[in-house]
Amino acid sequence: MPFFNFVVYAQLKDWCPTPGAPDCCLVDGVPTLKCLEIVFNNILYLATGFIILVLFVMFVVGSFNYLTSLGNPEKVKKAQGTITYALVGFIIFIASYLILNIIDILFLGGHGNIFKFRLPD
């Protein structure tokens, strides 16, 4: 038995929390286009977590390489490049979120619906 049991949730939002509910994407057990909302939302959520994990690993690796470079200019430059690219990736990640929120406020009324993917009925 492994030391750690990892649980991966395949979907964050249930396909049909209560049968017959208006937010249910199943009709007679058959998925409809409303299920795409759930799939896209889950992909976006998991991609966000993956991006944050990769950025954290890049910061740790760059910092470790910088600390173990022992003053070697070539290794210091490589470590600084890794940290710089991690910082640029973090800035792009945050900027994309802020840009989408600004678009929501300026053009969509600022109701916060830009991250709630809904297909019209």
TIFIRO-130085 format. One record per residue (C-alpha): residue in one letter; x, y, z. Coordinates in steps of 0.5 Angstrom, whole numbers, plus 2048, in hexadecimal, padded with zeros to 3 digits. Example, Ala and Ser with C-alpha at 12.3 -4.5 7.8 and 13.67 -1.06 7.14 Angstrom:
// residues 2
a8197F7810/s81B7FE80E/
***
This chain:
// residues 121
m800800800/p8038077FE/f80580C803/f801811800/n7FA8107FD/f7F98167F8/v7F28177F6/v7F081A7EF/y7EA81D7EE/a7E881C7E7/q7E28227E7/l7E18277EC/k7DA8287EA/d7D58237EA/w7D28217E3/c7CB8217E7/p7CB8237EE/t7C38217EF/p7BF81E7E9/g7BB8227E6/a7BE8297E8/p7BF82E7E3/d7C682E7E4/c7C78277E2/c7CA8257DB/l7C781E7DA/v7C181D7D7/d7BE8167D8/g7C58147D9/v7C88177D3/p7CD81D7D4/t7CB8237D0/l7CF8297CE/k7CF82C7D5/c7D48277D7/l7D982B7D3/e7D88307D8/i7DA82B7DE/v7E08287DA/f7E382F7D8/n7E28327DF/n7E682B7E2/i7EB82C7DC/l7EC8337DE/y7ED8327E6/l7F282C7E5/a7F68307E0/t7F68367E5/g7F98317EA/f7FE82E7E5/i8018357E4/i8018377EB/l8058307EC/v80A8317E6/l80B8387E8/f80D8367F0/v8118307ED/m8158357E9/f81683A7EE/v8198357F3/v81D8327ED/g8208397EC/s82183A7F3/f8258347F4/n8298357EE/y82B83C7F0/l82D8397F7/t8318347F5/s8348387F0/l83A8397F4/g83C8407F1/n83D83C7EA/p83A8427E5/e83783D7E0/k8338397E5/v8318407E8/k82F8437E1/k82B83C7E0/a82783C7E7/q8268447E6/g8238427DF/t81E83D7E2/i81C8417E8/t81B8477E2/y8178427DE/a8138407E4/l8118477E6/v80F8497DF/g80A8437DF/f8078457E5/i80684C7E3/i8038497DC/f7FF8457E0/i7FC84A7E5/a7FC84F7DF/s7F784B7DB/y7F284A7E1/l7F28527E2/i7F18537DB/l7EB84E7DB/n7E88527E1/i7E98597DE/i7E68567D8/d7E08547DC/i7E085A7E0/l7E085F7DA/f7DC85B7D5/l7D88567D9/g7D585A7DE/g7DA8577E4/h7D58527E6/g7DB84D7E7/n7D88487E1/i7DE8487DD/f7E08427E1/k7DA83E7E1/f7D983B7DB/r7D183A7D9/l7CE8397D2/p7C783C7D1/d7C18377D2/
***
